[in-house]
């Protein structure tokens, strides 16, 4: 798509058509939705300033991705790898306290689906995109060198050809292919065997059953929904645990204050999610406590991920600042 000669509004409109997928790309690269949105804005600014130099030899989409890749590589230079709690420590028992809280910059952040996933299109492509924003996959990507990360995303998630990736990265096709092979090998070492895809119907049914069990604080009912090796984590704390028994023990012990909470449904990273509100001490209503992301594998819940940074996350997910009694 050309942009020269279409006027200022036409140029801006052409750029904006790619904002959502660019945000998804930058989010996978950086592991932070807030940094991703900053990166996309910087991409748009650089593109606007350089539009007179766009000669149309590549597509506008490829050109924007070349700029976005450079913005992300600049942002990643010298930065520390973002992670999930299970990337940093061994699992704890169900009676453990939350543990040390790390700075927000240490963590992979959850992301609303409407910020990163383009609606419509081929269902198979949509499934690939949804899997590629799952928190575990985004965390695994952070182990790759930044350029390998970019090549893998451009080729296997976004569908660019080897020639297009070489142009985006300013390298040879052979170099791009070599980087892709190294990225695949490194990622295979980090990821567990992929589970069969889960249908939206099953995912939503499990989320509804989880919400009901959590609202009733029904630990037996919750246990029936979990994989035997399910995990629970509590960022920004290093706490995480594996196994149904420890998860039930944690809810019944250190997290018993969650009893009586209310959940407001949303979606994050292609998965069901909930804003959790705990009752205020004065009984006047409910206040934000955590964003919960429920990741499903096959026909069971595989991961329950709590994110306590409600001050930033609840506005991002359009969740109310409090609930009335």
N, C-alpha and C positions, 0 to 999 in steps of 0.2 A: 504494500500500500504506500503510495507516495504522499508526501506532505507539502512539498514545495509548491507555492502558488495557491494554496487553499485558504489562506488567511489565518489570522491569529486564532480565531475560534475553532477553525477546522483543525489546526495543529494540536491545540489543547484537547479537542475531542478525540483525535486519533490516539494521542498519548493515553488518555483516560480509559480507553477501551481495554488497555492492557494492565491497568493498575492492580486488579485483584490477583491475576496470576503472577504478576511481578512480586506482589507482597507475599504470596505463597512461596515463591522461589527464595526470596530474601529471608523469610522466616526459617525455611529449612536450612539455609546456609548459616544463619546467625543464632538460631535457637531462641530468639526473643521477638515477640510480636511488636513491641515498642521500638526496638532497634530496626526491625524490618520496615516499619512504616516510615521511620526516619530515612532509611536507605532508599526507599522508593521515592520519597520526596526529593532527595538529593539527585536521584536518577532523572526525575522529571526536570529539575532545574538545569542539570548538565545537558539534557537533550534539548531543552528549549534554547539554551545558549548556543548549542552547536548545530541547530537544525539546518542552517545554511550550508553546512559542510556535508549533510546527508545527501549522497548522490544517487541513491536508489539501486546500487549494485547488489545490495542484500535487502531482505525484507525489513520493514520498519520494526517488526517484532524482534528479529535477530539483532538489529542495531540497538534497541532498547535493552536487550539482555546483555549485550556486550558492555554497555554502560553500567547496568546493575551489577554485573559480575565484578567489574573493577571497583565499584563502590563497596561491595561486600568484602573483597580481598583487602582493600584499604582498612576497613573496619576490623577485620580479623587479625591484621598484622600486630603481633605482640600481645594479643588478648588471650585470656585463659579459656580453656574449654568449658563450656556449660555442660551440666550433667543432671541426672536424676539421683536421688539418694542411694539407690542400689549400685550406682557406679562408683561410689565413694567409700563405702564401708560394708562390713558384713551385716547380715540380718540380726535383729535383736529379738528377745522374747516378748510375749504379750504383756508382761508386767513392766516393761521398760518405760522410763520417762522420755519425753520428746527428744532430749539430747541437745547438742549444740545447734544454734541457729546461725546459718551463714548468710552473707550478703546476697541480695537479690540477683546480682550479676553472676552468681555461681550456678544458677539453676536454669534448666530448660523451662520455658514458660508455656502455659496453655494458650491456645489461640482460638477465637470464635471462628466457626466454619465460614461465615459470610465474609470474613476478611481475607481468606486464602483459597477457598474452593469456588470455582466458577460454576454456576448453576447450568443445568441442561447438558447437552452433548451426548456422546455415546456412553451407555451405561458401563461398558467395560473400562473405558477410559476414566470415567468418574470413580469407579472402584479402585483403580490404580492410584489416582490422586488422593483419595481418602486414606488409603493405606499408607501413603507416603507422608502424611502429616501426623500419623500416630506418634504419641510421645516417645515410645521406645525406639521407633525408627529415627526420629529426629535426634534423639540422644546418641544412637549408633553412628549417625552421620558425623557427629562432632569429633569422632576418633580419626576421621580421614583428614589428610592434608587439605587445606582450603581449595587448591586447584583440582585435586582429585574429587572432592565433594561437588564442585561445580560441574565437572565433566559428567559424573554419574547422574546428577539431577537433570542436566540438559539432555543427555542421551536417553535415559531410561524412564524418567518421569515426564519430561516435557516433549519428548519426541523429536528433538533436533537430530539431523544427520551428522555423521562424523565430519563432513566438510564444513557444515554450519558451525559446529562446535570449535573446529580449528580456527575459523574466522572470528568467532566470538572471543576466543582466548588468545588470538594472535600467535598461533603455533602451527605446526604441520599436522596433517591428518594422522601420520604415524605417531606423533607425540600424543595426540588426543586419544587415539586408540590404546596406546600403552598406558596412559593415565587411567583410562576406563578399566582395563584389566586389573591394574593394581588396586583400584578402588573396590572392584567386585570382590577380589580376594580378601582385602582387609575387612570389608563389611561382612562377608561370610563368616569370618572368625568372631565377629561381635554379636551376630544375631543367632537366636535359637531357631530351630526348624519352624518354618512358617506353618501356621495353622490354616485349615480350610477356611475360605471366606465365609463370613457370617451374614445372613440376609438382614435387611433392615427390619423385617417383621420380628425376627428372633431377637435382634439387638434391642428394639423398643420394648418387647415383651419382658425381657430380662431387666431392663431399666425400670419398668413399672413395678415389677415384683420386688426389686431392690428397694425402691422408694417406699413401698408399703411395709417391708420388713424393717427398714430404718425408722420409719415413723412410729411403728409399734415397738421399736427396739427389741425385735424378735430375733434373738441370736440363733435359735434353731432354724428358723426360716431363712436367715441370711446364710447360714452354713450350707443349706441345700442349693444355693445359687452359685457357690464358689467352686473353682477348681481346687483340687487337694493341695496344689502348690501355688495358689493365688498369692499375690503380694499386696501389701498396703504400705503407702509412704506418706510422709507429712512434711513436704517442703514449706518453709526454708530450714526445717530441722533435719538432721541427718538420720532420724528414725526411719527404719523400714523393717518389715517383717515378712516372712513367707510361711504360708500354711494356714489352713482354715482354723485350727485350734488356737494359734497365736493371735489371729485377727479377732476371733470371738473373745479371747481373754483380754485383748486390748480394749475393745469396746466395753466390756463388762467391768474393767478396772480403771486404768488411767483416763480413758475417754468416756467414762460413765456420765460426765456432764453433758454429753451430746444427747442424752435421753430427753425427749420432748422437743427436739429441734424440728424446724420446718424446712422443707426442701422446695426450691423453685426450679423447675426444669429448664435446661438450655442444652446447647451442644458445644463440644470443644474437640478439635483435632479429629473430626470424623466420628466421634463417639458421644454417647449420651453423657450429660453432665448436669450438675445441680448446684445452685447456690444454697449453702447451708446457713441457716439462721438459728442461733441459740437464744433462749429466753433471757431477757435482761434481768439483772438481779432485783430491780425494783418492781418487776412484774408488769411493766407498762408496754411490753411488746417484745420483738425479737430483733437482734442485731447480727450483722454478718459475722460468720466465724470461719468459713472456708469455701472454696470452690472445689467440688468433688468431680473428678473425671472417672467414668466407669468404662474400662476397656474390656471388650468381650472377645473371647476366643472360642470358636465353635459354638457350643451350646451352654457355656458357663462363663461366669465373670472371672477374668484372669488377673485384673489389676484394679485396685481402688486407690486413686491418687488424690490426696488432699493438698491444696495450695492455700496457705494462710494469708497471702498478700491481698487481702480483700479491698484495701484502700485503692489499689490500682486496678485489680481484676474485676471487681463488681461493676464499676462504670463501663469498662471495656465490653463486658457481656450484657450491658443494659439491664443489670439486676438492680432492684430498688435498694436504697441505702438503709432501709429498715422495714420491718413488717409490724403492723399493728396487732395488738392482742386479739 
